């Protein structure tokens, strides 16, 4: 049963509601002090009432005890004065009074049922031996107080004692009194009923107050929900503002940031689609123009056909490269889980890539050098790492000058390894450094066809670097050259979140 209740509370939408939880908390905060106060007041009243009753009875018992000695009641119980006092005391407190002499025999019982009997009680014996001024026992279950008072006589000593005193107190007997507490209990019941009525009224007031306060407190969150739903339905697209609480302000700020990012991504997606359409359409348009030109010349010489077919083949190759780069970019956007991590020797990998690219560099008389400051082994995706190095070095060759230089440096510390590709090429204007990683962006669009490429290389490179939880930074001076610095963790454990 307990498991079912726990499961219900865990999965119930009502219990998961902030309104319900706040309402319950407020009701508990309002009611618990009242309940505890009622219990404390009633308990304190009972204790105080019993103490007052005991004090009153003890005072009267001591007076009667003195009268018992005066009238020698322990030897002669015929005194009507003492009898009247005892009956009055018994009736006043709805109790019973026993007079016990030194032989532990009952000489007087206001109930008249124990006279002449011997009574052995721990409290009576203790009083008889002169230990203390009597005892008090309160029985809350049976609703009575039992009080013992010693009957003390002061006698004159035949000669002074060692301490100089000439008198001595001698216990002649004990008074045992049972006092009813029905009146105290009845008063407690009346107080308890009145307290319950007050608690019920308080509960209704607290219930109404909590319900109203919860509605007021949760209203800002409802406004946030309403604004988000309106945005979801397309009724609004402006940022949300609900500054009532610091919490709602944080939620709204986070949502507005997300909204801004979504708008940016949407704009970027639209721009990307437009760029893709343009880039894919250009080669097709060129192929169509060349094909139409050939069809318009049925008697064109074979040399012209070969020339046009070569141009058509180049445009098709360009189209194929754009498509392949787009596919590579899409794959890069997938999750890190698809990365094939292995331990790779970066020095060997870099040398292999430079060996492949040196023939391209020789066509422009560009010198490629590698500076390896230490042996570097890292946990990376070898294919993506090869892509990073290939794209950066290819760009350094493409955008370089005749007889220029490309310098590739490899270094590492205890956490990261660094690859730096430096060229002596045309450089990048400072205002364009933040745009070079955008898809299809080219610094010099007028010479883009001569240089080649699709404008996707750096976007692919940056995506591959980010998948390794690394960073890429470009420094350039127009007319002097560009330096790309890639920094990647040596181990995947260094980037675990």
C-alpha positions as CSV (number, residue, x, y, z in Angstrom):
1,X,0.0,0.0,0.0
2,X,2.8,2.4,0.9
3,X,4.5,1.7,-2.4
4,X,1.3,2.5,-4.3
5,X,0.9,5.8,-2.4
6,X,4.6,6.6,-3.1
7,X,4.1,5.7,-6.8
8,X,1.0,7.9,-7.0
9,X,2.7,10.9,-5.4
10,X,5.7,10.5,-7.7
11,X,3.6,10.2,-10.9
12,X,0.5,12.3,-10.1
13,X,0.3,15.5,-12.1
14,X,-1.5,17.1,-9.2
15,X,1.3,16.5,-6.7
16,X,3.8,17.7,-9.3
17,X,2.0,21.1,-9.5
18,X,3.8,24.0,-7.9
19,X,0.4,25.4,-6.8
20,X,-0.5,22.3,-4.9
21,X,2.9,22.1,-3.2
22,X,2.9,25.8,-2.2
23,X,-0.7,25.4,-0.9
24,X,0.2,22.4,1.2
25,X,3.3,24.1,2.6
26,X,1.4,27.3,3.5
27,X,-1.4,25.3,5.2
28,X,1.1,23.4,7.2
29,X,3.0,26.5,8.2
30,X,-0.3,28.1,9.3
31,X,-1.8,25.2,11.1
32,X,1.2,23.5,12.8
33,X,1.9,26.4,15.1
34,X,-1.8,26.6,16.1
35,X,-1.9,22.9,16.9
36,X,1.3,22.9,18.8
37,X,0.2,26.0,20.7
38,X,-3.1,24.4,21.6
39,X,-1.4,21.3,22.9
40,X,1.1,23.4,24.8
41,X,-1.5,25.6,26.4
42,X,-3.7,22.7,27.5
43,X,-0.8,20.8,28.9
44,X,0.5,23.8,30.7
45,X,-3.0,24.5,32.1
46,X,-3.4,21.0,33.4
47,X,0.0,21.1,35.1
48,X,-0.7,24.5,36.6
49,X,-4.2,23.5,37.8
50,X,-2.9,20.4,39.5
51,X,-0.1,22.3,41.2
52,X,-2.7,24.9,42.5
53,X,-5.0,22.1,43.7
54,X,-2.2,20.3,45.5
55,X,-1.0,23.5,47.2
56,X,-4.5,24.3,48.4
57,X,-5.1,20.8,49.7
58,X,-1.7,20.6,51.4
59,X,-2.4,23.9,53.2
60,X,-5.7,22.7,54.5
61,X,-4.3,19.3,55.4
62,X,-1.5,20.9,57.5
63,X,-4.1,23.0,59.3
64,X,-6.2,19.9,60.1
65,X,-3.0,18.0,61.1
66,X,-2.3,20.6,63.7
67,X,-5.9,20.4,64.9
68,X,-5.5,16.6,65.2
69,X,-2.6,17.0,67.7
70,X,-4.5,19.7,69.5
71,X,-7.6,17.6,70.0
72,X,-5.6,14.4,70.5
73,X,-7.7,12.9,67.7
74,X,-5.3,10.0,67.1
75,X,-6.3,8.6,70.5
76,X,-9.9,9.8,70.7
77,X,-11.8,10.2,67.4
78,X,-15.0,11.6,69.0
79,X,-14.2,15.2,68.3
80,X,-17.1,16.6,66.2
81,X,-15.1,19.6,65.1
82,X,-12.4,17.5,63.5
83,X,-15.0,15.2,62.0
84,X,-16.7,18.2,60.4
85,X,-13.5,19.5,59.1
86,X,-12.6,16.2,57.5
87,X,-16.1,15.8,56.0
88,X,-16.0,19.3,54.6
89,X,-12.5,18.8,53.1
90,X,-13.7,15.5,51.6
91,X,-16.8,17.0,50.1
92,X,-15.0,20.2,48.9
93,X,-12.5,18.2,46.7
94,X,-14.8,15.2,46.1
95,X,-12.1,13.0,47.7
96,X,-11.3,10.7,50.6
97,X,-9.3,11.4,53.8
98,X,-7.6,8.7,55.9
99,X,-6.1,9.4,59.3
100,X,-3.4,6.8,60.1
101,X,-1.8,6.6,63.6
102,X,1.7,5.6,64.5
103,X,0.8,1.9,64.4
104,X,-0.2,2.2,60.7
105,X,-3.9,1.7,61.6
106,X,-6.6,3.8,60.0
107,X,-8.4,5.7,62.8
108,X,-10.6,7.7,60.5
109,X,-11.9,7.2,56.9
110,X,-14.3,9.7,55.5
111,X,-15.7,6.9,53.4
112,X,-16.1,4.8,56.5
113,X,-14.9,1.5,55.0
114,X,-11.2,1.2,56.2
115,X,-11.4,2.2,59.8
116,X,-9.4,-0.2,62.1
117,X,-7.5,-1.6,59.2
118,X,-3.7,-1.6,58.9
119,X,-2.4,0.2,55.8
120,X,1.1,-0.5,54.4
121,X,2.1,2.0,51.8
122,X,5.6,3.2,50.8
123,X,4.5,6.9,51.0
124,X,2.9,6.4,54.4
125,X,5.9,4.6,55.8
126,X,8.3,7.3,54.4
127,X,6.2,10.0,56.1
128,X,6.0,8.1,59.3
129,X,9.8,7.9,59.4
130,X,10.0,11.6,59.1
131,X,11.5,11.6,55.6
132,X,10.3,14.8,53.8
133,X,7.2,16.9,54.2
134,X,4.9,14.4,52.5
135,X,4.4,13.1,48.9
136,X,2.3,14.0,45.9
137,X,1.3,11.5,43.2
138,X,-0.9,12.5,40.2
139,X,-2.7,9.8,38.3
140,X,-3.9,11.4,35.0
141,X,-5.6,8.2,33.8
142,X,-7.8,7.7,36.9
143,X,-8.1,11.4,37.5
144,X,-7.0,11.8,41.1
145,X,-4.2,13.2,43.2
146,X,-2.9,11.3,46.2
147,X,-1.3,13.5,48.9
148,X,0.4,12.4,52.2
149,X,1.0,14.8,55.0
150,X,2.8,13.8,58.3
151,X,1.0,14.6,61.6
152,X,3.7,16.2,63.6
153,X,3.7,17.0,67.3
154,X,6.3,19.4,68.9
155,X,7.5,18.0,72.2
156,X,9.7,19.7,74.9
157,X,13.0,17.9,75.5
158,X,13.9,17.1,79.2
159,X,17.3,18.6,78.5
160,X,18.7,20.7,75.6
161,X,20.0,18.8,72.6
162,X,23.6,19.0,71.3
163,X,22.5,21.8,68.9
164,X,21.0,23.7,71.8
165,X,17.3,23.1,70.8
166,X,14.8,22.4,73.6
167,X,12.0,21.0,71.4
168,X,11.7,18.2,68.9
169,X,9.1,17.3,66.2
170,X,7.8,13.8,66.4
171,X,5.6,12.2,63.7
172,X,2.5,10.8,65.4
173,X,0.6,9.7,62.3
174,X,-0.1,10.4,58.6
175,X,-3.0,12.0,56.7
176,X,-3.6,10.3,53.3
177,X,-5.9,12.3,51.0
178,X,-7.2,11.3,47.6
179,X,-8.4,14.4,45.6
180,X,-10.5,14.1,42.5
181,X,-9.4,16.1,39.4
182,X,-12.7,15.7,37.5
183,X,-13.3,19.5,37.5
184,X,-9.8,20.1,36.0
185,X,-10.4,17.5,33.3
186,X,-13.9,19.0,32.6
187,X,-12.3,22.4,32.2
188,X,-9.7,20.9,29.9
189,X,-12.4,19.4,27.7
190,X,-14.2,22.7,27.5
191,X,-10.9,24.5,26.6
192,X,-10.1,21.8,24.1
193,X,-13.5,22.1,22.4
194,X,-13.2,25.9,22.2
195,X,-9.6,25.5,20.8
196,X,-10.9,23.1,18.2
197,X,-13.5,25.6,17.1
198,X,-10.9,28.3,16.9
199,X,-8.6,26.0,14.9
200,X,-11.4,25.2,12.5
201,X,-12.0,28.9,11.9
202,X,-8.3,29.4,11.5
203,X,-8.1,26.5,9.1
204,X,-10.8,28.0,6.9
205,X,-9.1,31.4,6.9
206,X,-5.6,29.9,6.2
207,X,-7.1,27.8,3.5
208,X,-8.6,30.8,1.8
209,X,-5.5,32.9,2.3
210,X,-3.2,30.2,1.0
211,X,-5.4,29.7,-2.0
212,X,-5.4,33.4,-2.8
213,X,-1.6,33.8,-2.2
214,X,-0.7,30.8,-4.3
215,X,-2.7,32.2,-7.2
216,X,-0.9,35.5,-6.8
217,X,2.6,33.9,-6.5
218,X,2.2,31.5,-9.5
219,X,0.6,34.2,-11.8
220,X,4.0,35.3,-13.2
221,X,4.9,31.8,-14.2
222,X,1.5,31.4,-15.9
223,X,2.2,34.6,-17.9
224,X,5.5,33.1,-19.0
225,X,3.7,29.9,-20.1
226,X,1.1,31.9,-21.9
227,X,3.7,34.0,-23.7
228,X,5.6,30.8,-24.8
229,X,2.4,29.2,-26.0
230,X,1.5,32.3,-28.0
231,X,4.9,32.2,-29.5
232,X,4.5,28.5,-30.3
233,X,1.2,29.2,-32.0
234,X,2.8,32.0,-34.0
235,X,0.8,34.8,-32.5
236,X,4.0,36.7,-31.4
237,X,7.7,36.6,-32.1
238,X,9.0,39.4,-29.9
239,X,11.1,38.7,-26.7
240,X,9.2,37.9,-23.5
241,X,9.4,40.2,-20.5
242,X,8.1,39.0,-17.0
243,X,10.3,40.7,-14.4
244,X,8.1,39.9,-11.4
245,X,10.6,37.5,-9.8
246,X,14.3,36.9,-10.2
247,X,13.4,33.3,-11.1
248,X,11.0,34.3,-13.9
249,X,13.5,36.9,-15.1
250,X,16.2,34.1,-15.4
251,X,13.7,31.8,-17.2
252,X,12.7,34.6,-19.6
253,X,16.3,35.6,-20.3
254,X,17.2,32.0,-21.0
255,X,14.2,31.6,-23.3
256,X,14.9,34.9,-25.1
257,X,18.5,33.8,-25.7
258,X,17.2,30.5,-27.1
259,X,14.7,32.4,-29.2
260,X,17.5,34.6,-30.5
261,X,19.7,31.6,-31.3
262,X,16.8,29.9,-33.1
263,X,16.2,33.0,-35.2
264,X,19.9,33.2,-36.0
265,X,20.0,29.5,-36.9
266,X,16.9,30.0,-39.1
267,X,18.4,33.0,-40.8
268,X,21.7,31.0,-41.2
269,X,19.7,28.1,-42.6
270,X,17.9,30.3,-45.1
271,X,21.1,31.9,-46.1
272,X,22.8,28.5,-46.4
273,X,20.0,27.2,-48.6
274,X,20.3,30.3,-50.8
275,X,24.0,29.8,-51.1
276,X,23.7,26.1,-51.8
277,X,21.2,26.8,-54.5
278,X,23.4,29.5,-56.0
279,X,26.6,27.4,-55.9
280,X,24.9,24.3,-57.3
281,X,23.1,26.3,-60.0
282,X,26.2,28.0,-61.3
283,X,28.0,24.8,-62.7
284,X,24.7,23.6,-64.1
285,X,24.1,26.9,-65.8
286,X,27.6,26.8,-67.3
287,X,27.1,23.2,-68.5
288,X,23.8,24.2,-70.1
289,X,25.4,27.2,-71.9
290,X,28.2,25.1,-73.2
291,X,25.8,22.4,-74.4
292,X,23.5,24.9,-76.0
293,X,26.5,26.4,-77.8
294,X,27.5,23.1,-79.2
295,X,24.0,22.3,-80.3
296,X,23.8,25.6,-82.1
297,X,26.8,24.7,-84.2
298,X,26.1,21.3,-85.8
299,X,29.2,21.6,-88.0
300,X,31.6,22.7,-85.2
301,X,35.1,21.3,-85.5
302,X,36.3,18.4,-83.3
303,X,38.8,20.7,-81.5
304,X,35.9,23.0,-80.4
305,X,33.9,19.9,-79.2
306,X,36.9,18.7,-77.2
307,X,37.4,22.2,-75.6
308,X,33.7,22.5,-74.7
309,X,33.6,19.0,-73.3
310,X,36.7,19.7,-71.2
311,X,34.9,22.8,-69.8
312,X,31.8,20.7,-69.2
313,X,33.8,18.0,-67.4
314,X,35.4,20.7,-65.2
315,X,32.0,22.1,-64.2
316,X,30.7,18.6,-63.4
317,X,33.8,18.0,-61.3
318,X,33.2,21.3,-59.5
319,X,29.6,20.3,-58.9
320,X,30.7,16.9,-57.5
321,X,33.2,18.6,-55.2
322,X,30.5,20.9,-53.8
323,X,28.1,18.0,-53.2
324,X,30.9,16.0,-51.5
325,X,31.8,18.9,-49.3
326,X,28.1,19.4,-48.4
327,X,27.9,15.8,-47.4
328,X,31.0,16.1,-45.3
329,X,29.6,19.1,-43.6
330,X,26.3,17.3,-42.8
331,X,28.2,14.4,-41.3
332,X,30.3,16.8,-39.2
333,X,27.1,18.2,-37.7
334,X,26.2,14.8,-36.2
335,X,26.9,13.8,-32.6
336,X,30.3,13.2,-31.1
337,X,29.3,9.6,-30.5
338,X,30.0,8.9,-34.2
339,X,33.6,9.8,-33.9
340,X,36.1,7.0,-34.3
341,X,38.6,7.8,-31.6
342,X,42.0,6.1,-31.6
343,X,45.6,6.9,-30.4
344,X,47.3,8.7,-33.3
345,X,50.9,9.8,-33.8
346,X,50.4,13.4,-35.0
347,X,54.0,13.8,-36.3
348,X,53.6,10.8,-38.6
349,X,50.1,11.9,-39.8
350,X,51.3,15.4,-40.5
351,X,54.3,14.2,-42.5
352,X,52.0,11.9,-44.6
353,X,49.6,14.8,-45.4
354,X,52.4,17.2,-46.3
355,X,53.9,14.5,-48.6
356,X,50.6,14.3,-50.5
357,X,50.3,18.1,-50.9
358,X,53.9,18.9,-51.9
359,X,53.3,18.1,-55.6
360,X,50.5,20.7,-55.6
361,X,52.7,23.2,-53.9
362,X,55.6,22.7,-56.5
363,X,53.3,23.9,-59.3
364,X,53.4,27.3,-57.6
365,X,57.0,27.0,-56.4
366,X,55.8,27.0,-52.8
367,X,58.0,25.6,-50.2
368,X,56.4,23.5,-47.4
369,X,58.3,22.9,-44.1
370,X,57.4,21.1,-41.0
371,X,58.6,22.1,-37.5
372,X,58.1,19.3,-34.9
373,X,59.0,20.5,-31.5
374,X,58.3,17.1,-29.8
375,X,56.7,13.8,-30.5
376,X,52.9,14.1,-30.1
377,X,50.5,11.3,-29.5
378,X,46.8,12.0,-29.0
379,X,43.3,10.4,-28.8
380,X,41.6,11.8,-31.9
381,X,39.5,10.8,-34.9
382,X,42.3,10.1,-37.5
383,X,40.0,10.8,-40.5
384,X,38.7,14.1,-39.2
385,X,42.2,15.1,-38.0
386,X,43.5,14.4,-41.6
387,X,40.7,16.6,-42.9
388,X,41.6,19.5,-40.6
389,X,45.3,19.4,-41.6
390,X,44.6,18.9,-45.3
391,X,42.1,21.8,-45.5
392,X,44.4,24.2,-43.7
393,X,47.5,23.3,-45.7
394,X,45.6,23.3,-49.0
395,X,44.2,26.8,-48.3
396,X,47.7,28.0,-47.4
397,X,48.9,26.8,-50.8
398,X,45.9,28.1,-52.8
399,X,46.0,31.6,-51.3
400,X,49.7,31.9,-51.3
401,X,52.0,33.7,-53.7
402,X,54.4,32.3,-56.3
403,X,57.6,31.1,-54.5
404,X,55.9,31.5,-51.2
405,X,56.3,29.5,-48.0
406,X,54.0,27.3,-45.9
407,X,55.2,26.4,-42.3
408,X,53.5,23.7,-40.3
409,X,54.4,23.6,-36.6
410,X,53.5,20.8,-34.1
411,X,53.8,21.2,-30.3
412,X,52.1,20.0,-27.1
413,X,51.9,20.5,-23.4
414,X,50.5,18.2,-20.6
415,X,46.9,18.8,-21.7
416,X,46.7,20.0,-25.4
417,X,48.5,19.7,-28.6
418,X,48.8,22.6,-31.1
419,X,49.0,22.7,-34.9
420,X,50.0,25.9,-36.5
421,X,49.8,26.5,-40.3
422,X,51.5,29.7,-41.4
423,X,51.7,31.0,-45.0
424,X,53.1,34.1,-46.8
425,X,50.0,34.5,-48.9
426,X,47.6,37.3,-49.7
427,X,46.2,37.5,-46.2
428,X,42.6,38.2,-44.9
429,X,41.2,41.7,-44.2
430,X,40.7,42.2,-40.5
431,X,37.0,42.9,-41.0
432,X,36.5,39.5,-42.6
433,X,38.3,37.4,-39.9
434,X,35.0,36.7,-38.1
435,X,33.3,35.5,-41.3
436,X,35.8,33.0,-42.8
437,X,34.1,30.0,-41.1
438,X,30.8,30.8,-42.7
439,X,29.6,28.4,-45.3
440,X,30.4,29.5,-48.9
441,X,32.1,32.7,-47.7
442,X,35.1,33.8,-49.8
443,X,37.3,36.8,-49.1
444,X,38.0,37.5,-52.8
445,X,34.9,36.4,-54.7
446,X,36.3,37.8,-58.0
447,X,39.1,35.2,-58.1
448,X,37.2,32.4,-56.5
449,X,36.8,30.5,-59.8
450,X,40.5,30.8,-60.6
451,X,41.6,29.6,-57.1
452,X,39.0,26.9,-56.9
453,X,37.3,25.4,-53.9
454,X,33.7,25.5,-52.7
455,X,33.9,28.0,-49.8
456,X,33.1,25.1,-47.4
457,X,36.6,24.1,-46.4
458,X,37.0,26.2,-43.3
459,X,33.4,25.5,-42.1
460,X,34.2,21.8,-42.3
461,X,37.5,22.3,-40.6
462,X,36.0,24.3,-37.7
463,X,33.2,21.7,-37.3
464,X,35.8,18.9,-37.0
465,X,37.8,20.9,-34.5
466,X,34.8,21.5,-32.3
467,X,33.9,17.8,-32.4
468,X,37.3,17.3,-30.7
469,X,36.4,19.9,-28.1
470,X,39.2,22.1,-29.5
471,X,39.5,25.6,-30.8
472,X,40.7,27.3,-34.0
473,X,42.0,30.8,-34.3
474,X,43.1,32.9,-37.3
475,X,45.6,35.7,-37.3
476,X,46.2,37.6,-40.6
477,X,47.7,40.7,-42.1
478,X,46.6,41.6,-45.5
479,X,49.4,41.3,-48.1
480,X,51.7,39.4,-45.7
481,X,50.1,36.1,-44.8
482,X,47.8,34.2,-42.5
483,X,48.4,31.9,-39.5
484,X,45.8,29.3,-38.3
485,X,46.3,27.8,-34.8
486,X,44.4,24.7,-33.8
487,X,44.4,23.6,-30.2
488,X,42.9,20.1,-29.2
489,X,43.0,18.1,-26.0
490,X,45.5,15.2,-25.9
491,X,43.0,12.9,-24.3
492,X,39.2,12.5,-24.4
493,X,39.0,12.2,-20.6
494,X,40.1,15.9,-20.4
495,X,36.9,17.0,-22.1
496,X,34.3,14.8,-20.3
497,X,31.5,16.9,-18.9
